[in-house]
Amino acid sequence: ARNIDSNKVHALPGISDEAWEPLKQMIHGMVGDEHSAVHVGNEHGLLFKFGAELLGDRKVRIASEMKFIHSVLTMRLVELGYVQLDDLLSKWLPWWPTEETDSRSYVTLRHCLSMSTGFYGLKGVTMDGRPYAYNKLDTSIHIGWSEMHCKRVGPITCAKLVLKKVPHIAPPGVLWTYSNDHLRLSVAVLVSATGQSYNRLLKTHIFDRTSPPMRATRPYENYKYFSPGSAVYSTPKDYQRFLDAYFNGRLVSSSMAQLIESDNVHNIRLRWFLGSPREPRPGGIGNFGFGVWRSQPALRAKLGDGWCGYHIPCAFAPSHYDSVAVLVRGWGAEAPRTCAWRHSSTCQFYFHIQNMGQDDSTEAFFHNQQLSRKIEAMVTNILSGANDPWQCHSWGAKDKNIFKKEGKELDVQRKVCELNHGAKSWDFIWTQGNATQAPGCGDCWCCKRPHVQLIV
């Protein structure tokens, strides 16, 4: 883990302090110094902060930004082998339905994280297999909806309440509904699989692994237990610590982060949001990962204004209390050709906005969207001046010994180069002579650079 203070601003080679001044002036003009705290960071750590000295320790309601924290915790436990994404709930909850004719028996942990279990608190529907109209789009429909709150009962009892009282209006995997009930089921699985309380899991695997540890994130006063999707207080500094630890691999690996930020609703036929049915995601464009929404240039071109994703794909966790966490980076085929995992300061960064001077009104919500879009554009432009000090890696004795045994074909050279990723003080990348992936390395095929934050 990185032994640094994630709330301390770090300088980037090639970018002066003056380069951040226009961003500071823009935020000041839109929200003022006394209402918002903004943090921007990337693999180098925290790069910019606004309002944090005045507001960084102020208690704020993070609401649905808690869904992101819960999803990261779950994926960490998957990575550690406690659970698997495709575990049926009945594997860990002995009272869960198992009959083949009961569609609830097919719900998995993956369905819980992607909010596609089929559970949704709509009135006037039967408990299982008799949906009101889950496959019919009628935007004039608006039905009252509800969810379990479980303010004073534990995760197992809460999950039993969801099973008993919340209608299952569609088979798992075909309908997306925005409700914390999905996540409440997953908490019961985590508690059953680990034998630990949800509070203990959060502290051990999230709060204690940030630098410094998160100590200000806690449930609302009238909640005995943490909710996995809302009803939680934090501070701008505390949430910044979480984002920094997540973005830089202290909580989950890059492969797990990719799963969290990628499309996980491939087959949905309809979305229900706040009691209204809506069309599914636009063709070929995902709109939800695990605990985070998704956006990308193709989506913005089709649907217009949003939070981010105008230049590079992004994942974002918004709160209806006017704050948002944004991760700007693409994965796999979505990634711009000049951007690879951990190899481009320009194309991968995160930012967090917590606006404490607004309420949860519609006007404030869209005002914050506009602020988010401007931050994305300006940070992208500022980071284009970053100077990553890449240099050529010469094969050492250890590398040459491998070549003697396995030959020196390209696939072997690539493997040997990438094996060096475990080095404590260097980042490595196999470019095969593509200088755009490692500026300054020239036509060298295996490049390295000092890892700014030492991994120990």
Secondary structure, 3 states (H helix, E strand, C coil): CECCCCCCECCCCCCCHHHHHHHHHHHHHHHCCCCEEEEEEECCEEEEEECHHHHCCCCEECCCHHHHHHHHHHHHHHHCCCCCCCCEHHHHCCCCCCCCCCHHHHCEHHHHHCCCCCECEECCCCCECCCCCCCCCCCCCCCCEECCCCCCCCHHHHHHHHHHHCCECCCCCCEEECCCHHHHHHHHHHHHHHCCCHHHHHHHHCHHHCCCCCCCCEECCCCCCCCCCCCEEECHHHHHHHHHHHHCCCCCCHHHHHHHHCCCCCCCCEEEECCEEECCCCCCCCCECCCCEEECHHHHHHHCCCCCCCCCCEEEEEECCCEEEEEECCCHHHCCCCCCCCCCCCCCEEEEEEECCCCCCHHHHHHHHHHHHHHHHHHHHHHCCCCCCCEECCCCHHHHHHHHHHCCCHHHHHHHHHHHHHCCCEEEEECCCCHHHCCCCCCCCEEEEECCCCEC
